[in-house]
């Protein structure tokens, strides 16, 4: 079991490198959502030499799409999507400067290599925690790809969003059964 830490975004490279697999993290600040379709579009933009819809440096991408917002709520339930669905796009985005991602499940060898090479970190949310995570969202703003509906990129302001460091910049992986 790792340390308990509270972090505020944006995260510095030093902070990212200090995170260890197994650490329990509570994130406060800005987090951007992006799922499969948004990742595909960002990859196409990257290939075309276009700017990304938001600055990657120090920011976090949460692989999530909210359910419809209920009256009196800031956002609908929002939980982590399976990371592997973005693994074909992630290495190029990591090379472009994306260093911190939140999702659930293990990552491919190509993503692990990119995270280690570029000093990133993968944070895992717990499946089934979507209703709790939505309570951590204090505001929500559409950033890009409105036509994608729930898969559009959104800027969330969160307070104490609970995650676990699943894969640190040294390659230590909680999903690796040999990890101590």
QUILIN-V678644 format. One record per pair of residues at least 6 apart in sequence whose ideal C-beta (glycine too) atoms are under 8 Angstrom apart, sorted by the first residue. I is the first residue (numbers start at 0). J is the second residue. D is the distance in Angstrom with one decimal. If there is no record, write none. Layout:
i->I j->J d->D
i->I j->J d->D
//
This chain:
i->0 j->21 d->5.7
i->1 j->19 d->5.2
i->1 j->20 d->6.8
i->1 j->21 d->3.4
i->1 j->22 d->3.6
i->1 j->23 d->6.6
i->1 j->163 d->8.0
i->1 j->164 d->6.5
i->2 j->19 d->7.1
i->2 j->22 d->4.9
i->2 j->23 d->7.3
i->3 j->22 d->7.5
i->3 j->23 d->4.8
i->3 j->25 d->7.9
i->4 j->18 d->7.6
i->4 j->22 d->5.9
i->4 j->23 d->7.2
i->4 j->24 d->5.3
i->4 j->25 d->7.4
i->5 j->24 d->7.6
i->5 j->25 d->4.7
i->5 j->27 d->6.8
i->5 j->159 d->7.1
i->6 j->14 d->6.5
i->6 j->24 d->5.8
i->6 j->25 d->7.2
i->6 j->26 d->5.6
i->6 j->27 d->7.3
i->6 j->28 d->8.0
i->7 j->26 d->7.8
i->7 j->27 d->5.0
i->7 j->28 d->4.8
i->8 j->26 d->6.6
i->8 j->27 d->7.4
i->8 j->28 d->3.2
i->8 j->29 d->5.1
i->8 j->30 d->6.8
i->8 j->57 d->6.7
i->8 j->58 d->6.5
i->8 j->59 d->6.0
i->9 j->28 d->7.1
i->9 j->29 d->7.3
i->9 j->56 d->6.9
i->9 j->57 d->2.9
i->9 j->58 d->5.6
i->10 j->57 d->5.1
i->10 j->58 d->8.0
i->10 j->59 d->7.2
i->10 j->98 d->7.7
i->10 j->99 d->6.0
i->11 j->57 d->6.5
i->12 j->57 d->8.0
i->12 j->98 d->7.5
i->12 j->118 d->5.9
i->15 j->98 d->5.6
i->15 j->99 d->6.4
i->15 j->118 d->6.2
i->15 j->119 d->6.6
i->15 j->120 d->5.2
i->15 j->168 d->6.4
i->16 j->118 d->5.7
i->16 j->168 d->5.1
i->18 j->24 d->7.2
i->18 j->120 d->5.1
i->18 j->164 d->4.8
i->18 j->167 d->5.5
i->18 j->168 d->7.4
i->19 j->164 d->6.2
i->19 j->167 d->5.3
i->19 j->171 d->6.8
i->20 j->164 d->5.4
i->20 j->165 d->6.8
i->20 j->166 d->6.5
i->20 j->167 d->4.7
i->20 j->171 d->3.7
i->20 j->172 d->6.2
i->20 j->173 d->5.3
i->20 j->178 d->6.2
i->21 j->163 d->7.0
i->21 j->164 d->6.4
i->21 j->171 d->8.0
i->21 j->173 d->5.9
i->21 j->178 d->8.0
i->22 j->163 d->7.1
i->22 j->164 d->4.3
i->23 j->161 d->7.3
i->23 j->162 d->7.9
i->23 j->163 d->5.8
i->24 j->122 d->6.4
i->24 j->161 d->7.6
i->24 j->162 d->5.1
i->24 j->163 d->7.0
i->24 j->164 d->6.3
i->25 j->159 d->4.2
i->25 j->160 d->6.7
i->25 j->161 d->5.8
i->25 j->162 d->7.9
i->26 j->59 d->6.8
i->26 j->122 d->7.9
i->26 j->157 d->6.0
i->26 j->159 d->7.3
i->26 j->160 d->4.4
i->26 j->162 d->6.5
i->27 j->157 d->6.4
i->27 j->158 d->5.1
i->27 j->159 d->5.9
i->27 j->160 d->7.5
i->28 j->156 d->7.1
i->28 j->157 d->6.9
i->29 j->58 d->6.5
i->29 j->59 d->7.7
i->29 j->154 d->6.1
i->29 j->155 d->7.1
i->29 j->156 d->6.1
i->29 j->157 d->7.8
i->30 j->58 d->7.7
i->30 j->59 d->4.7
i->30 j->60 d->7.7
i->30 j->61 d->4.9
i->30 j->101 d->7.2
i->30 j->154 d->7.9
i->30 j->155 d->4.9
i->30 j->157 d->5.3
i->30 j->160 d->6.7
i->31 j->53 d->5.6
i->31 j->58 d->6.1
i->31 j->59 d->6.9
i->31 j->60 d->5.3
i->31 j->61 d->6.8
i->31 j->142 d->6.7
i->31 j->152 d->5.9
i->31 j->153 d->6.9
i->31 j->154 d->5.8
i->31 j->155 d->7.3
i->32 j->60 d->7.5
i->32 j->61 d->5.1
i->32 j->62 d->7.7
i->32 j->63 d->5.0
i->32 j->64 d->6.6
i->32 j->65 d->7.4
i->32 j->77 d->7.4
i->32 j->151 d->7.9
i->32 j->152 d->6.3
i->32 j->153 d->4.5
i->32 j->155 d->6.5
i->33 j->41 d->7.0
i->33 j->60 d->5.2
i->33 j->61 d->7.6
i->33 j->62 d->6.8
i->33 j->150 d->7.8
i->33 j->152 d->5.1
i->34 j->62 d->5.9
i->34 j->63 d->6.9
i->34 j->64 d->5.0
i->34 j->80 d->5.5
i->34 j->84 d->7.4
i->34 j->85 d->7.5
i->34 j->149 d->7.7
i->34 j->150 d->4.5
i->35 j->80 d->7.8
i->35 j->84 d->5.3
i->35 j->85 d->6.6
i->35 j->150 d->6.6
i->36 j->144 d->7.3
i->36 j->147 d->4.9
i->36 j->150 d->4.5
i->37 j->143 d->7.4
i->37 j->144 d->5.5
i->37 j->147 d->6.1
i->37 j->150 d->5.5
i->37 j->151 d->6.8
i->37 j->152 d->5.2
i->38 j->85 d->4.9
i->38 j->88 d->4.1
i->38 j->89 d->7.6
i->38 j->92 d->7.2
i->39 j->88 d->6.5
i->40 j->143 d->8.0
i->40 j->144 d->5.9
i->40 j->147 d->7.9
i->41 j->51 d->6.1
i->41 j->52 d->7.0
i->41 j->88 d->7.1
i->41 j->92 d->6.3
i->42 j->88 d->4.6
i->42 j->91 d->6.0
i->42 j->92 d->7.0
i->44 j->50 d->7.5
i->44 j->51 d->6.6
i->44 j->52 d->7.8
i->45 j->51 d->7.3
i->45 j->91 d->5.9
i->45 j->92 d->6.9
i->45 j->95 d->5.8
i->51 j->95 d->7.1
i->52 j->142 d->5.5
i->52 j->143 d->3.5
i->52 j->144 d->7.4
i->52 j->152 d->5.3
i->53 j->142 d->5.8
i->53 j->143 d->7.6
i->53 j->152 d->6.9
i->53 j->154 d->7.1
i->55 j->92 d->7.4
i->55 j->95 d->6.4
i->55 j->96 d->3.9
i->55 j->97 d->4.4
i->55 j->98 d->7.2
i->56 j->96 d->5.6
i->57 j->98 d->7.6
i->57 j->99 d->8.0
i->58 j->97 d->7.9
i->58 j->99 d->7.2
i->59 j->99 d->4.4
i->59 j->100 d->7.2
i->59 j->101 d->6.3
i->59 j->122 d->7.6
i->60 j->97 d->6.2
i->60 j->99 d->7.2
i->60 j->100 d->5.1
i->60 j->101 d->7.2
i->61 j->77 d->7.8
i->61 j->79 d->7.2
i->61 j->100 d->7.8
i->61 j->101 d->4.4
i->61 j->102 d->7.7
i->61 j->124 d->7.8
i->61 j->155 d->7.2
i->62 j->79 d->6.1
i->62 j->80 d->4.3
i->62 j->81 d->7.8
i->62 j->82 d->6.2
i->62 j->84 d->7.4
i->62 j->85 d->5.8
i->62 j->100 d->6.6
i->62 j->101 d->6.5
i->62 j->102 d->3.8
i->63 j->77 d->5.0
i->63 j->78 d->6.3
i->63 j->79 d->5.9
i->63 j->80 d->5.8
i->63 j->101 d->7.5
i->63 j->102 d->7.9
i->63 j->124 d->7.9
i->63 j->132 d->7.9
i->64 j->77 d->7.5
i->64 j->80 d->7.0
i->64 j->148 d->7.8
i->64 j->149 d->3.6
i->64 j->150 d->5.0
i->65 j->74 d->4.9
i->65 j->75 d->4.5
i->65 j->76 d->6.9
i->65 j->77 d->4.3
i->65 j->133 d->7.2
i->65 j->139 d->7.5
i->65 j->149 d->5.9
i->65 j->153 d->7.4
i->66 j->75 d->3.7
i->66 j->76 d->4.6
i->66 j->77 d->7.3
i->66 j->129 d->7.5
i->66 j->149 d->7.3
i->67 j->75 d->4.9
i->68 j->74 d->5.6
i->68 j->75 d->4.7
i->69 j->75 d->6.5
i->72 j->133 d->6.9
i->73 j->133 d->7.6
i->73 j->136 d->5.2
i->73 j->137 d->6.4
i->73 j->138 d->6.3
i->73 j->139 d->5.9
i->74 j->133 d->5.4
i->74 j->136 d->4.7
i->74 j->139 d->4.9
i->74 j->155 d->7.3
i->75 j->133 d->6.4
i->76 j->129 d->3.9
i->76 j->130 d->5.0
i->76 j->132 d->7.6
i->76 j->133 d->5.0
i->77 j->129 d->5.7
i->77 j->132 d->5.5
i->77 j->133 d->5.0
i->77 j->136 d->6.6
i->77 j->155 d->8.0
i->78 j->103 d->7.9
i->78 j->124 d->6.3
i->78 j->126 d->6.9
i->78 j->127 d->7.1
i->78 j->128 d->5.7
i->78 j->129 d->2.9
i->78 j->132 d->5.7
i->79 j->101 d->6.0
i->79 j->102 d->4.8
i->79 j->103 d->4.1
i->79 j->123 d->7.1
i->79 j->124 d->3.5
i->79 j->125 d->7.7
i->79 j->126 d->6.9
i->79 j->128 d->7.8
i->79 j->132 d->7.9
i->80 j->102 d->5.8
i->80 j->103 d->7.2
i->81 j->102 d->6.6
i->81 j->103 d->5.9
i->81 j->104 d->4.7
i->82 j->100 d->7.2
i->82 j->102 d->3.6
i->82 j->103 d->6.5
i->82 j->104 d->4.9
i->82 j->105 d->7.1
i->82 j->106 d->5.5
i->82 j->110 d->7.7
i->82 j->121 d->7.0
i->82 j->123 d->8.0
i->83 j->104 d->5.9
i->83 j->105 d->7.2
i->83 j->106 d->7.3
i->83 j->107 d->6.7
i->85 j->100 d->7.7
i->85 j->102 d->7.1
i->86 j->106 d->6.3
i->86 j->107 d->4.3
i->86 j->109 d->6.8
i->86 j->110 d->5.2
i->89 j->97 d->7.7
i->89 j->100 d->7.1
i->89 j->106 d->7.7
i->89 j->109 d->7.8
i->89 j->110 d->4.8
i->89 j->113 d->6.7
i->90 j->109 d->5.1
i->90 j->110 d->6.1
i->90 j->112 d->7.5
i->90 j->113 d->4.1
i->93 j->110 d->7.3
i->93 j->113 d->4.1
i->93 j->114 d->6.4
i->93 j->117 d->5.3
i->93 j->119 d->5.7
i->94 j->113 d->6.4
i->94 j->117 d->6.4
i->96 j->117 d->8.0
i->97 j->119 d->7.3
i->98 j->114 d->7.9
i->98 j->117 d->6.4
i->98 j->118 d->6.4
i->98 j->119 d->3.8
i->98 j->120 d->6.8
i->99 j->119 d->6.4
i->99 j->120 d->5.5
i->99 j->121 d->7.9
i->99 j->122 d->6.7
i->100 j->119 d->7.6
i->100 j->121 d->5.4
i->100 j->122 d->6.9
i->101 j->122 d->4.6
i->101 j->123 d->7.3
i->101 j->124 d->5.6
i->101 j->160 d->7.9
i->101 j->162 d->5.6
i->102 j->121 d->7.4
i->102 j->123 d->6.9
i->102 j->124 d->7.0
i->103 j->123 d->5.7
i->103 j->124 d->5.6
i->103 j->125 d->7.1
i->103 j->126 d->5.1
i->104 j->123 d->7.6
i->104 j->174 d->7.7
i->105 j->165 d->7.8
i->105 j->172 d->7.3
i->105 j->174 d->4.0
i->106 j->114 d->7.5
i->106 j->121 d->5.7
i->106 j->165 d->7.8
i->106 j->166 d->5.9
i->106 j->172 d->7.7
i->106 j->174 d->7.9
i->110 j->121 d->7.4
i->111 j->166 d->6.3
i->111 j->170 d->6.1
i->111 j->172 d->6.9
i->113 j->119 d->7.2
i->114 j->120 d->6.7
i->114 j->121 d->6.2
i->114 j->166 d->6.0
i->114 j->168 d->6.5
i->114 j->170 d->7.6
i->115 j->168 d->6.3
i->115 j->169 d->6.9
i->115 j->170 d->4.8
i->118 j->168 d->5.0
i->119 j->168 d->6.1
i->120 j->164 d->6.2
i->120 j->166 d->6.7
i->120 j->167 d->5.7
i->120 j->168 d->5.8
i->121 j->164 d->7.7
i->121 j->165 d->5.1
i->121 j->166 d->3.9
i->122 j->162 d->4.1
i->122 j->163 d->6.8
i->122 j->164 d->6.0
i->122 j->165 d->6.4
i->123 j->162 d->6.3
i->123 j->163 d->5.1
i->123 j->164 d->7.8
i->123 j->165 d->3.8
i->123 j->173 d->7.2
i->124 j->132 d->6.6
i->124 j->161 d->7.5
i->124 j->162 d->5.4
i->125 j->161 d->7.7
i->125 j->163 d->7.6
i->128 j->161 d->7.4
i->131 j->161 d->7.5
i->132 j->160 d->6.3
i->132 j->161 d->7.5
i->135 j->157 d->4.8
i->135 j->158 d->5.6
i->135 j->159 d->5.9
i->135 j->160 d->4.4
i->135 j->161 d->7.5
i->136 j->155 d->5.1
i->136 j->156 d->7.2
i->136 j->157 d->5.6
i->136 j->160 d->8.0
i->137 j->156 d->4.7
i->137 j->157 d->6.6
i->137 j->158 d->5.5
i->138 j->155 d->7.1
i->138 j->156 d->4.3
i->139 j->153 d->5.5
i->139 j->154 d->7.3
i->139 j->155 d->5.4
i->139 j->156 d->7.8
i->140 j->153 d->6.6
i->140 j->154 d->4.6
i->141 j->151 d->5.9
i->141 j->152 d->7.7
i->141 j->153 d->5.9
i->142 j->151 d->7.6
i->142 j->152 d->4.4
i->142 j->153 d->6.1
i->142 j->154 d->5.1
i->143 j->151 d->6.7
i->143 j->152 d->4.4
i->144 j->150 d->7.3
i->144 j->151 d->4.6
i->144 j->152 d->5.7
i->145 j->151 d->5.4
i->163 j->173 d->6.8
i->164 j->173 d->7.6
i->165 j->172 d->6.7
i->165 j->173 d->4.9
i->165 j->174 d->6.5
i->166 j->172 d->4.8
i->166 j->173 d->7.4
i->166 j->174 d->7.7
i->171 j->178 d->5.8
i->172 j->178 d->5.7
//
